[in-house]
Amino acid sequence: MVYRLKTIQKLPITVEKAWDFLSDPGNLKNITPDYMGFKILAGAGEKMYAGQIIKYTVTPVLGIPLGWVTEITHVKDNEYFVDEQRFGPYSLWHHKHFIKAIPGGVEMIDIVDYKLPLGILGRIAHPIFVKRQLNQIFNYRYNKLIELFGEYRD
């Protein structure tokens, strides 16, 4: 089964400022909870481009490090990029990041389509653990971006 997580956030910054921050793989650590033990190992030292491979480790469960490799598959400056897992904990991970100008700031939309390994065990783990943890990670990111850039007011 393929699951979907979609988040929408508005920030009081320009598209260019949002893009500069979000398209820098090095900033991913800044918007990931410390308990995830996120460490970039390679591939984050340059401006994002299609074909870029980023290698990192995460420790989502019991401090056990997991290797994760993603490829940036699509990039349209100041509009969107897509990262896809090439190696890691998911059977499928396809994450689309969209940015668009709105009055007074930007709207960012993230759409993650993902599938868990282990068949029935993965489907059992999804509501108990995985979905909850992904929501916590994206909630942390939401709040961290407000802390960094301010809260959008309609």
Backbone bond lengths (Angstrom), bond angles and torsions (degrees), N, CA, C in turn:
res aa  C-N    CA-C-N  psi(-1)  N-CA   C-N-CA  omega(-1)  CA-C   N-CA-C  phi
1 M - - - 1.440 - - 1.522 109.40 -
2 V 1.333 116.39 134.85 1.467 122.14 177.14 1.523 107.95 -98.65
3 Y 1.323 115.21 126.51 1.461 122.21 179.67 1.521 109.07 -101.58
4 R 1.335 115.40 161.49 1.471 120.36 178.24 1.522 109.38 -134.22
5 L 1.320 114.54 136.67 1.459 122.96 171.72 1.522 106.38 -121.32
6 K 1.323 116.23 128.44 1.462 120.51 178.56 1.514 108.50 -128.85
7 T 1.334 115.81 130.86 1.461 120.61 176.47 1.521 108.98 -129.06
8 I 1.321 114.81 150.46 1.458 122.12 177.31 1.521 107.28 -132.33
9 Q 1.320 115.53 132.83 1.456 120.29 177.81 1.515 109.57 -141.42
10 K 1.321 115.58 140.12 1.454 122.05 175.47 1.523 108.15 -111.75
11 L 1.332 115.32 138.64 1.458 121.02 178.67 1.524 109.25 -132.71
12 P 1.335 117.77 149.59 1.468 121.82 -178.07 1.531 112.41 -86.68
13 I 1.318 116.23 53.95 1.467 121.19 -179.31 1.525 108.89 -133.37
14 T 1.317 115.70 169.57 1.454 120.07 179.06 1.528 110.60 -78.55
15 V 1.310 115.26 161.26 1.467 120.40 174.96 1.523 109.59 -58.26
16 E 1.315 117.05 -41.99 1.461 120.85 -178.23 1.527 111.67 -62.33
17 K 1.322 116.68 -42.35 1.470 119.77 179.35 1.530 110.61 -67.30
18 A 1.329 116.71 -41.98 1.473 120.41 177.25 1.525 110.07 -61.66
19 W 1.313 116.46 -45.61 1.466 120.90 -178.76 1.529 110.83 -63.47
20 D 1.320 117.04 -45.39 1.468 120.20 -179.94 1.525 111.22 -56.59
21 F 1.309 116.55 -40.17 1.460 120.14 -179.14 1.525 111.38 -75.48
22 L 1.329 116.82 -52.90 1.462 120.76 -172.58 1.519 113.82 -71.33
23 S 1.320 117.41 -27.99 1.461 119.18 -178.40 1.529 112.77 -88.54
24 D 1.309 117.27 3.97 1.465 121.75 175.24 1.522 107.90 -96.99
25 P 1.339 118.49 104.78 1.460 120.43 -177.13 1.529 113.70 -54.83
26 G 1.321 116.44 -26.80 1.460 120.02 178.91 1.516 113.40 -63.55
27 N 1.342 117.39 -22.78 1.464 120.49 179.67 1.527 113.38 -80.09
28 L 1.313 117.22 -10.02 1.470 119.44 -178.96 1.531 111.02 -59.87
29 K 1.316 116.98 -36.92 1.470 119.93 178.13 1.529 111.15 -61.04
30 N 1.349 116.92 -35.51 1.467 120.71 -178.34 1.517 113.32 -66.47
31 I 1.323 117.62 -23.65 1.467 120.17 -176.47 1.528 111.85 -114.56
32 T 1.342 115.88 21.13 1.462 122.45 176.91 1.525 108.27 -116.68
33 P 1.335 117.75 133.47 1.474 119.46 -179.64 1.532 112.09 -57.02
34 D 1.321 115.49 142.56 1.466 120.88 -179.10 1.531 112.40 -57.06
35 Y 1.337 117.19 -35.53 1.468 119.75 -176.71 1.532 112.52 -63.56
36 M 1.343 117.37 -15.22 1.463 120.37 177.73 1.530 112.02 -77.08
37 G 1.327 117.44 -10.84 1.461 120.53 178.31 1.519 113.03 56.35
38 F 1.310 116.89 37.66 1.459 122.95 -175.11 1.513 111.38 -69.89
39 K 1.342 116.88 124.93 1.463 121.78 177.69 1.518 108.71 -137.61
40 I 1.329 115.60 126.16 1.461 120.22 175.24 1.521 107.94 -83.05
41 L 1.321 115.87 128.97 1.459 120.77 -179.38 1.525 112.43 -100.27
42 A 1.334 117.16 -32.96 1.463 120.40 -177.47 1.527 109.92 -165.76
43 G 1.325 115.01 153.90 1.449 121.12 170.08 1.508 117.00 94.61
44 A 1.323 117.95 2.12 1.467 119.49 -175.27 1.519 113.36 -106.66
45 G 1.301 118.80 8.17 1.450 120.65 -173.45 1.513 115.92 -88.84
46 E 1.330 117.12 9.48 1.460 118.83 -179.26 1.522 110.88 -142.59
47 K 1.324 115.57 167.95 1.456 121.61 179.86 1.529 109.88 -59.61
48 M 1.316 116.54 141.08 1.455 121.85 -176.74 1.530 112.05 -61.68
49 Y 1.341 114.96 139.70 1.463 121.02 177.82 1.526 109.33 -149.58
50 A 1.326 116.47 155.32 1.462 120.90 177.12 1.521 108.59 -63.70
51 G 1.323 115.62 132.89 1.457 121.64 -177.03 1.518 113.69 97.39
52 Q 1.307 117.97 -8.92 1.459 122.14 -179.68 1.526 110.15 -65.41
53 I 1.314 116.35 133.15 1.463 123.18 177.31 1.525 107.71 -107.17
54 I 1.331 115.82 128.47 1.463 121.29 179.16 1.528 107.60 -120.88
55 K 1.320 115.99 128.04 1.463 122.10 -179.28 1.520 108.82 -113.55
56 Y 1.333 115.73 133.77 1.461 119.87 177.65 1.512 110.42 -154.13
57 T 1.320 115.19 171.61 1.458 121.34 173.56 1.515 108.71 -121.35
58 V 1.316 114.36 150.66 1.461 122.51 173.64 1.524 106.87 -134.63
59 T 1.331 115.25 155.52 1.462 120.06 178.21 1.529 108.72 -127.97
60 P 1.338 117.56 71.90 1.463 120.34 -173.77 1.521 114.98 -75.80
61 V 1.330 117.48 -21.66 1.466 119.85 -175.55 1.520 110.15 -133.21
62 L 1.329 116.55 121.91 1.467 123.29 173.11 1.530 113.70 54.09
63 G 1.333 117.51 27.48 1.452 120.83 178.35 1.516 114.46 68.42
64 I 1.327 117.64 14.93 1.467 121.50 -179.87 1.529 108.43 -85.11
65 P 1.337 118.01 117.38 1.465 119.57 -177.46 1.525 112.23 -71.68
66 L 1.328 114.90 136.74 1.458 121.98 175.47 1.510 108.64 -119.83
67 G 1.315 116.85 134.38 1.454 120.32 174.00 1.516 110.09 -78.05
68 W 1.328 115.88 144.96 1.457 120.75 179.22 1.520 106.68 -142.96
69 V 1.327 116.08 132.00 1.453 121.91 177.48 1.520 107.26 -125.91
70 T 1.327 116.53 125.65 1.461 120.53 176.21 1.524 109.32 -120.88
71 E 1.321 113.74 153.99 1.460 121.16 174.17 1.518 108.18 -117.96
72 I 1.314 115.94 133.44 1.466 120.81 171.30 1.530 105.40 -80.27
73 T 1.328 116.76 111.55 1.467 119.47 -172.59 1.519 113.71 -96.62
74 H 1.311 117.68 -26.94 1.459 121.62 -179.37 1.529 108.98 -141.85
75 V 1.323 115.78 139.55 1.464 120.97 176.66 1.524 108.00 -144.23
76 K 1.317 115.84 128.74 1.468 121.80 167.70 1.518 105.19 -129.51
77 D 1.329 115.59 107.01 1.463 121.40 -173.36 1.532 111.82 -47.24
78 N 1.323 113.86 135.75 1.469 123.62 177.28 1.525 114.04 64.63
79 E 1.344 117.76 10.71 1.462 120.00 178.96 1.529 113.83 -129.01
80 Y 1.333 117.57 -53.64 1.463 118.31 -177.86 1.525 110.97 -163.57
81 F 1.335 114.12 161.50 1.457 121.17 166.71 1.522 107.78 -150.51
82 V 1.319 114.73 160.51 1.465 121.67 -178.14 1.519 108.31 -129.41
83 D 1.334 115.88 131.46 1.462 119.57 171.09 1.519 108.73 -116.39
84 E 1.338 114.72 140.37 1.460 121.55 179.80 1.521 109.23 -128.92
85 Q 1.328 115.93 136.09 1.446 120.48 176.81 1.522 109.81 -69.05
86 R 1.319 115.75 133.16 1.463 121.46 172.85 1.524 110.87 -104.27
87 F 1.324 115.67 -29.88 1.468 121.78 176.97 1.514 106.39 -151.06
88 G 1.334 117.46 134.86 1.456 119.46 178.69 1.506 112.98 159.73
89 P 1.323 115.63 -161.91 1.460 121.08 -170.64 1.526 115.68 -76.91
90 Y 1.313 118.44 -13.40 1.465 120.63 -177.10 1.518 110.75 -103.95
91 S 1.330 116.22 153.56 1.460 119.98 171.13 1.522 109.80 -74.68
92 L 1.336 115.67 -30.58 1.459 122.96 176.98 1.518 108.02 -146.01
93 W 1.319 116.64 135.42 1.466 122.68 172.05 1.520 106.45 -144.31
94 H 1.319 116.75 113.13 1.462 123.38 -178.99 1.519 106.62 -132.79
95 H 1.332 116.53 109.42 1.463 122.46 -170.70 1.519 109.67 -118.67
96 K 1.326 115.86 114.60 1.462 122.36 178.36 1.525 108.87 -101.50
97 H 1.326 116.32 132.06 1.464 124.11 178.83 1.528 107.55 -117.42
98 F 1.320 117.44 118.85 1.466 121.55 179.07 1.527 109.40 -116.66
99 I 1.331 116.14 142.25 1.465 122.26 177.90 1.524 106.99 -133.29
100 K 1.347 115.90 131.45 1.468 117.91 174.65 1.520 109.57 -144.43
101 A 1.321 114.08 150.14 1.459 120.49 178.95 1.521 109.52 -73.04
102 I 1.324 115.05 139.68 1.461 122.92 172.36 1.527 106.19 -134.54
103 P 1.325 118.55 164.08 1.470 118.67 178.11 1.532 111.26 -55.96
104 G 1.306 117.09 122.58 1.452 122.18 177.49 1.515 115.84 83.78
105 G 1.340 117.75 7.68 1.458 117.66 179.76 1.510 114.20 165.30
106 V 1.326 114.08 -143.62 1.468 121.41 179.71 1.520 109.85 -132.29
107 E 1.322 114.23 155.12 1.461 121.44 169.57 1.519 106.72 -115.50
108 M 1.328 114.48 129.31 1.460 121.04 178.40 1.518 108.03 -113.74
109 I 1.317 115.43 131.70 1.456 121.03 177.71 1.524 107.47 -122.87
110 D 1.316 115.51 129.13 1.464 122.06 174.18 1.515 107.77 -114.57
111 I 1.318 115.76 132.87 1.455 121.60 174.89 1.521 106.86 -128.45
112 V 1.332 115.67 117.42 1.458 121.36 179.38 1.524 107.78 -114.82
113 D 1.318 115.49 120.73 1.459 121.46 170.76 1.519 105.98 -104.80
114 Y 1.330 116.49 128.38 1.453 119.84 -175.94 1.521 111.26 -146.00
115 K 1.315 114.18 154.55 1.460 121.67 177.95 1.520 107.54 -134.49
116 L 1.317 115.39 140.81 1.461 120.55 -179.22 1.525 110.72 -95.91
117 P 1.328 115.75 149.73 1.463 119.29 174.94 1.537 110.27 -78.02
118 L 1.284 116.80 -179.07 1.465 125.74 170.75 1.529 114.77 74.65
119 G 1.320 117.71 19.44 1.463 121.00 172.41 1.516 113.66 54.85
120 I 1.326 115.83 -123.03 1.470 121.60 -176.52 1.526 111.24 -61.78
121 L 1.331 117.84 -34.32 1.470 120.24 178.42 1.531 110.93 -64.74
122 G 1.335 116.68 -39.37 1.459 120.55 176.13 1.519 111.51 -64.62
123 R 1.342 116.76 -40.26 1.469 120.04 178.83 1.528 111.52 -67.01
124 I 1.322 117.31 -33.26 1.468 120.80 176.11 1.531 110.37 -70.48
125 A 1.338 116.38 -41.04 1.472 120.99 -178.05 1.521 112.16 -69.61
126 H 1.328 117.82 -25.14 1.466 120.03 -174.37 1.526 112.64 -56.62
127 P 1.332 120.64 -59.68 1.471 118.71 -176.93 1.522 113.62 -71.22
128 I 1.314 116.74 -27.28 1.464 120.76 -176.19 1.522 111.45 -77.81
129 F 1.321 116.44 -39.37 1.453 119.41 -170.76 1.535 113.63 -129.61
130 V 1.316 117.72 -56.37 1.461 121.30 -168.41 1.526 112.13 -65.64
131 K 1.310 117.86 -50.55 1.469 120.75 -178.91 1.526 110.59 -60.07
132 R 1.321 116.00 -43.36 1.462 120.28 179.98 1.533 110.78 -63.16
133 Q 1.338 116.23 -43.37 1.464 118.88 -179.09 1.530 111.41 -67.07
134 L 1.319 118.19 -41.33 1.469 120.20 177.16 1.523 110.98 -61.85
135 N 1.320 117.17 -41.92 1.468 119.90 177.01 1.521 111.13 -61.86
136 Q 1.327 117.57 -40.85 1.468 120.95 177.66 1.525 111.17 -62.21
137 I 1.324 117.06 -42.10 1.464 121.53 -179.59 1.523 110.26 -64.02
138 F 1.329 117.04 -45.99 1.459 119.70 -178.95 1.533 111.81 -72.02
139 N 1.319 118.38 -30.85 1.471 120.54 173.53 1.525 110.51 -66.45
140 Y 1.321 116.44 -40.95 1.467 120.54 176.50 1.527 109.65 -59.90
141 R 1.315 115.67 -47.21 1.460 120.47 179.38 1.523 111.32 -59.17
142 Y 1.331 116.69 -44.44 1.466 122.26 179.48 1.535 110.28 -55.41
143 N 1.327 114.91 -50.13 1.470 120.27 -178.86 1.524 112.30 -68.49
144 K 1.314 117.25 -37.02 1.471 120.78 179.50 1.530 110.48 -65.88
145 L 1.333 117.18 -39.21 1.465 119.84 178.45 1.529 111.31 -66.15
146 I 1.329 117.42 -36.01 1.468 120.26 174.52 1.530 109.66 -64.36
147 E 1.332 116.37 -42.98 1.470 120.52 178.37 1.529 110.98 -60.17
148 L 1.326 117.18 -39.38 1.459 121.25 -177.54 1.529 113.40 -77.87
149 F 1.346 117.19 -37.11 1.459 120.35 -169.35 1.525 114.88 -121.53
150 G 1.318 118.04 -6.05 1.457 120.50 -179.62 1.515 111.72 95.47
151 E 1.321 113.66 166.59 1.469 119.87 -177.24 1.518 110.11 -96.43
152 Y 1.301 115.42 135.09 1.468 121.95 178.59 1.512 109.43 -75.27
153 R 1.306 116.27 136.18 1.466 121.99 176.65 1.511 108.92 -121.16
154 D 1.314 116.48 126.75 1.480 121.22 178.14 1.511 111.00 -68.20
